[in-house]
Amino acid sequence: MSLSAAVVKAAGPSPSPSPSPSSTAPVVPTLKDAQESASNAAGWVEQNWSTWLAIGLRVLLIVVIAAVLRAVVRRGITKLIDRMNRTVQAVDGTALGGLLVNAERRRQRSQAIGSVLRSVASFVILGTAALMVLATFEINLAPLLASAGVAGVAIGFGARNLVTDFLSGVFMILEDQYGVGDTVDAGVASGEVIEVGLRVTKLRGDNGEIWYVRNGEVKRIGNLSQGWATAGVDVTVRADEDLDRVRATLDAVGERMAKEDPWSELLWGPIEVLGLESVLLDSMVVRVSAKTMPGKSLTVERELRWRIKRAFDAADIPIVGGATAPADEAEQTVTDPTAAVAAPSAYANSSSPQSAAASPLTPPAPQGNTPIPPGTAK
């Protein structure tokens, strides 16, 4: 064995080589790697900058156009509402315009119409702009639109009463079916309109109560404050009364009332005697009618009855009510004092078989005192 081999054997097994520092230390990119990464990024930007710039400009253009269009449309709606108010104010100079339209009704109706139109315009314009922006980023809109459609159907089905009330209120305001100050009959309630909303209409009843009527529940509406009203009075006189004298008296009352204030403004037509409404054996009904301002028919009827009664009293024309008996028959009728007395009953006679059968049984009398049957002579 050589000397070197002996030395190695005496020293024992050689230790394993220690790991190199390069295996655990982080890899530091070299200058060449950095140059390659920068070159790749510059190439990608050079290849796609035009696409991203076009997308950004398109989105910016959509947003700017939507904002400008929304502002222009809202401004146009506001000017349209103001022009409608000015047109109605020009009509206020006439008698008809002053009677049919009031400031509060114009204000509420114009505000409601303007609010609805502005909201619809904003929703349509901004919604369309949002969809166009999403389409610019090449996002598939079909699932989004399908989900929105399903959600809309679910919400509409769950809140169908609310949707019905809202749509009914919108069409009611647009068609000007009634407004503040009108007296209406909505079927479920009647009274004077004090507030008009898109969902609920508030009515004040004759006794001061306030009714909240949902617009969707109104199936038919009767507006008593639009156009004109009719005042009708029925006068009942005797069947043997002179009709010419009755007509002349009624015509005089109507002519005198039409010339006096404030009835000359409330009456929109002459007071006419229409003729006989009905003829009975002992009475007849004469109908008097007049065209009046809306909502003033009851006032005119009360005043007309007052004047007719005074005129008939002055002309010695009696007013009768319902069916009356002639005077000669009333005098000949003799009242029978026993007419209201019932016929005598069989039980009133104590000796009758009915009375005996209904009387209680008497116990036997003691000896020496034999009872005498009722009705037997001693």
C-alpha positions in Angstrom: 0.0 0.0 0.0 1.4 3.3 -0.9 1.8 6.2 1.6 -0.9 8.3 0.1 -3.4 5.5 0.3 -2.5 4.9 3.9 -3.0 8.5 4.8 -6.4 8.6 3.2 -7.5 5.5 5.0 -6.4 6.8 8.4 -8.2 10.0 7.9 -11.6 8.2 7.5 -14.4 8.8 5.0 -14.3 12.1 3.3 -17.2 14.6 4.3 -20.0 15.3 1.7 -19.6 18.4 -0.2 -21.5 21.4 1.3 -24.2 23.0 -0.8 -23.2 25.8 -3.0 -24.4 29.2 -2.1 -26.0 29.6 -5.5 -28.6 26.9 -4.8 -30.4 28.8 -1.9 -29.9 32.4 -2.7 -32.5 34.2 -4.8 -31.8 34.4 -8.5 -30.9 38.0 -9.4 -31.9 38.8 -12.9 -29.1 39.9 -15.0 -29.0 43.0 -17.1 -29.7 40.9 -20.1 -32.9 39.5 -18.6 -34.1 43.0 -17.7 -33.5 44.2 -21.2 -35.5 41.3 -22.6 -38.5 42.0 -20.3 -38.5 45.6 -21.2 -38.4 44.8 -24.8 -41.4 42.4 -24.5 -43.5 45.0 -22.6 -42.7 47.7 -25.1 -43.6 45.3 -27.9 -46.9 44.4 -26.2 -47.7 48.1 -25.6 -46.8 48.9 -29.1 -49.0 46.2 -30.4 -52.1 47.0 -28.2 -51.9 50.7 -27.3 -54.2 51.7 -30.2 -56.9 49.2 -29.1 -56.9 50.4 -25.4 -56.8 54.0 -26.5 -59.8 53.4 -28.8 -61.7 51.7 -26.0 -60.9 54.5 -23.6 -61.9 57.2 -26.0 -65.1 55.3 -26.9 -66.1 55.0 -23.2 -65.3 58.7 -22.6 -67.4 59.7 -25.6 -70.3 57.6 -24.5 -70.3 59.1 -21.0 -70.0 62.6 -22.3 -72.8 62.2 -24.8 -75.1 60.6 -22.2 -74.4 63.4 -19.7 -75.0 66.1 -22.3 -78.1 64.4 -23.7 -79.6 63.9 -20.2 -79.0 67.5 -19.3 -80.6 68.7 -22.6 -83.6 66.4 -22.3 -84.3 67.4 -18.7 -83.9 71.1 -19.6 -86.3 70.6 -22.5 -88.9 68.9 -20.2 -88.6 71.7 -17.7 -89.2 74.4 -20.4 -92.1 72.4 -21.8 -93.8 72.3 -18.3 -93.2 76.0 -17.9 -94.7 76.7 -21.3 -97.8 74.6 -20.3 -98.2 76.7 -17.2 -97.9 79.9 -19.1 -100.5 78.8 -21.6 -102.9 78.0 -18.8 -102.2 81.3 -17.1 -103.2 83.0 -20.4 -106.5 81.3 -20.2 -107.1 82.5 -16.7 -108.2 85.8 -18.0 -111.4 84.3 -19.3 -114.3 83.3 -17.1 -114.2 79.6 -18.0 -110.5 79.3 -17.4 -110.7 80.9 -14.0 -113.5 78.6 -13.0 -112.1 75.3 -14.2 -108.4 75.6 -13.4 -106.8 76.7 -10.2 -103.1 77.4 -9.3 -102.7 74.5 -6.9 -104.0 72.0 -9.4 -101.7 73.3 -12.2 -98.7 73.3 -9.8 -99.2 69.7 -8.7 -100.0 68.4 -12.1 -97.0 70.1 -13.7 -94.7 68.8 -11.0 -95.9 65.3 -11.3 -95.7 65.2 -15.1 -92.2 66.8 -15.0 -91.0 64.4 -12.4 -92.2 61.4 -14.3 -90.8 62.5 -17.6 -87.4 63.4 -16.1 -87.1 60.1 -14.3 -88.0 58.1 -17.4 -85.6 60.1 -19.5 -82.7 59.7 -17.0 -83.4 55.9 -16.7 -83.5 55.4 -20.5 -80.4 57.5 -21.3 -78.2 56.2 -18.4 -79.3 52.6 -18.8 -78.5 52.7 -22.6 -75.1 54.3 -21.9 -74.2 51.7 -19.3 -75.0 48.9 -21.7 -72.9 50.5 -24.4 -69.9 50.8 -22.1 -70.1 47.1 -21.2 -70.4 46.2 -24.8 -67.3 48.3 -25.5 -65.3 46.0 -23.2 -66.6 43.0 -25.1 -68.6 41.8 -22.2 -71.4 39.3 -23.2 -74.7 41.1 -22.3 -77.0 38.2 -23.0 -76.8 36.7 -19.5 -77.0 40.1 -17.9 -80.1 41.0 -19.9 -81.7 37.6 -19.2 -81.1 38.0 -15.5 -82.4 41.5 -15.5 -85.5 40.3 -17.3 -86.1 37.5 -14.8 -85.6 39.8 -11.9 -88.0 42.4 -13.4 -90.7 39.8 -13.9 -90.3 38.5 -10.3 -90.4 42.0 -8.9 -93.3 43.0 -11.1 -95.2 39.9 -10.0 -94.5 40.4 -6.3 -95.3 44.1 -6.4 -98.1 44.0 -9.0 -100.4 46.1 -6.9 -97.7 48.8 -6.5 -97.0 48.7 -10.2 -100.7 48.9 -11.0 -101.1 51.9 -8.7 -98.1 53.7 -10.2 -99.1 53.2 -13.8 -102.7 54.2 -13.1 -101.5 57.3 -11.4 -99.2 58.2 -14.3 -102.0 57.9 -16.9 -104.5 59.7 -14.6 -102.1 62.7 -14.4 -101.2 62.7 -18.1 -104.9 62.5 -19.1 -105.9 65.1 -16.4 -108.9 63.1 -15.2 -109.1 65.1 -12.0 -107.0 67.5 -9.9 -106.8 69.4 -6.7 -110.1 71.1 -5.9 -112.3 68.8 -8.0 -115.2 67.0 -6.4 -115.1 63.4 -7.6 -116.9 60.1 -7.1 -114.3 57.3 -7.2 -116.7 54.5 -6.5 -114.9 53.4 -3.3 -115.1 57.0 -1.9 -116.2 60.4 -2.9 -115.3 63.9 -1.9 -113.0 66.9 -2.8 -109.5 66.1 -4.0 -106.9 67.6 -1.7 -103.8 65.8 -3.0 -102.9 63.9 -6.2 -100.0 61.4 -6.1 -98.7 58.7 -8.4 -99.8 56.0 -6.0 -102.5 57.4 -3.7 -105.1 60.1 -4.1 -106.4 61.9 -1.0 -110.1 62.9 -0.8 -111.9 64.9 1.8 -115.5 63.6 2.4 -118.6 65.6 3.1 -118.2 65.1 6.9 -114.5 66.1 6.9 -113.0 62.7 6.8 -109.9 62.1 4.6 -110.0 59.1 2.2 -106.7 57.6 0.9 -107.7 55.9 -2.4 -105.1 53.8 -4.3 -105.1 54.7 -7.9 -105.1 51.1 -9.0 -108.4 50.5 -7.2 -110.3 53.2 -9.1 -112.2 51.4 -11.8 -114.4 54.4 -12.8 -114.2 58.1 -11.9 -116.9 60.7 -12.0 -115.6 64.3 -12.0 -118.3 66.6 -10.7 -116.2 69.7 -11.2 -115.5 69.6 -15.0 -117.8 71.0 -17.7 -121.1 72.0 -16.1 -123.7 70.7 -13.6 -127.5 70.5 -13.7 -129.7 71.8 -10.9 -133.2 70.2 -11.0 -136.2 71.0 -8.7 -139.5 69.1 -8.7 -142.5 71.1 -7.6 -145.7 69.1 -6.6 -149.0 70.9 -6.9 -152.6 69.9 -6.9 -154.0 68.1 -10.0 -156.7 70.8 -10.5 -154.1 73.7 -10.5 -153.9 76.0 -13.4 -150.8 75.0 -15.3 -150.4 78.3 -17.1 -150.4 80.2 -13.9 -147.8 77.7 -12.4 -145.6 78.1 -15.5 -145.8 81.9 -15.4 -144.9 82.0 -11.7 -141.9 79.7 -12.2 -140.7 81.7 -15.2 -140.9 84.9 -13.2 -138.8 83.3 -10.4 -136.2 82.1 -12.9 -135.8 85.5 -14.6 -135.5 87.4 -11.3 -133.0 84.9 -10.0 -130.8 85.0 -13.1 -130.5 88.8 -12.9 -129.3 88.9 -9.2 -125.8 88.4 -7.9 -124.1 86.0 -7.2 -126.6 83.7 -9.0 -126.0 85.4 -12.3 -122.4 83.9 -12.2 -123.4 80.5 -10.9 -126.1 80.1 -13.6 -124.7 79.1 -16.9 -128.0 79.0 -18.6 -131.6 80.1 -18.2 -133.9 78.4 -15.7 -136.3 76.4 -17.8 -139.6 74.8 -16.9 -139.3 71.4 -18.6 -143.0 70.5 -18.0 -144.8 67.8 -16.2 -142.7 65.0 -14.7 -145.6 62.9 -13.5 -149.4 63.2 -13.1 -151.3 61.4 -10.3 -155.0 61.4 -9.4 -154.7 64.2 -6.9 -151.3 65.8 -7.7 -148.8 66.6 -10.5 -145.1 67.2 -10.5 -143.5 70.1 -12.5 -139.8 69.8 -13.3 -137.6 73.0 -13.3 -134.0 72.7 -14.5 -130.9 74.9 -15.0 -127.3 74.6 -16.1 -124.9 75.7 -13.4 -121.3 76.1 -12.6 -119.6 72.7 -11.7 -120.1 71.8 -8.1 -122.7 74.5 -7.4 -125.9 72.6 -8.4 -126.9 72.0 -4.7 -126.5 75.6 -3.8 -128.7 76.7 -6.8 -131.3 74.1 -6.0 -131.7 75.3 -2.4 -132.0 78.9 -3.4 -134.5 78.0 -6.2 -136.7 76.0 -3.8 -136.7 79.0 -1.4 -137.8 81.4 -4.1 -140.4 79.1 -5.6 -142.0 78.6 -2.1 -142.2 82.3 -1.5 -143.6 83.0 -5.0 -146.2 80.2 -4.7 -147.3 81.5 -1.3 -147.7 85.0 -2.8 -149.6 83.6 -5.8 -151.8 81.4 -3.5 -150.6 78.2 -5.2 -150.4 75.4 -2.5 -147.6 72.9 -2.7 -148.6 69.4 -1.8 -146.4 66.5 -0.9 -147.2 63.0 -2.0 -150.7 61.6 -2.4 -153.4 63.5 -0.6 -157.1 62.7 -0.1 -159.7 65.1 -1.6 -161.3 67.5 0.9 -164.9 66.3 0.3 -164.0 62.6 1.0 -162.1 63.6 4.1 -165.1 65.5 5.5 -167.5 62.6 4.7 -165.4 60.0 6.4 -166.7 59.1 9.9 -164.3 57.6 12.3 -165.7 54.4 14.0 -164.5 54.4 17.6 -164.8 50.6 17.8 -162.7 50.1 14.6 -159.5 49.6 16.6 -161.2 47.3 19.2 -160.6 43.6 18.7 -163.5 41.2 18.4 -164.6 39.6 21.7 -162.9 36.3 22.5 -164.6 33.0 23.5 -162.4 33.0 26.6 -164.1 36.2 27.9 -167.3 34.3 28.8 -166.6 32.3 32.0 -169.4 29.8 31.1 -168.1 29.0 27.7 -166.6 25.5 27.1 -163.3 27.1 26.1 -163.1 29.0 29.4 -164.0 25.9 31.4 -161.3 23.9 29.6 -158.7 26.5 30.2 -159.5 27.1 33.9 -157.4 25.2 36.5 -158.8 22.2 38.3 -160.1 22.9 41.9 -159.5 20.5 44.7 -162.5 18.7 46.2 -164.3 20.6 48.8 -164.7 19.2 52.4 -167.9 17.3 53.2 -170.9 19.4 53.9 -169.9 22.0 51.4 -170.7 20.6 48.0 -169.3 23.0 45.3 -171.7 24.3 42.8 -170.6 24.0 39.2 -170.1 27.3 37.5 -173.1 28.5 35.5 -175.6 26.4 37.6 -178.4 28.3 39.2 -178.9 27.9 42.9 
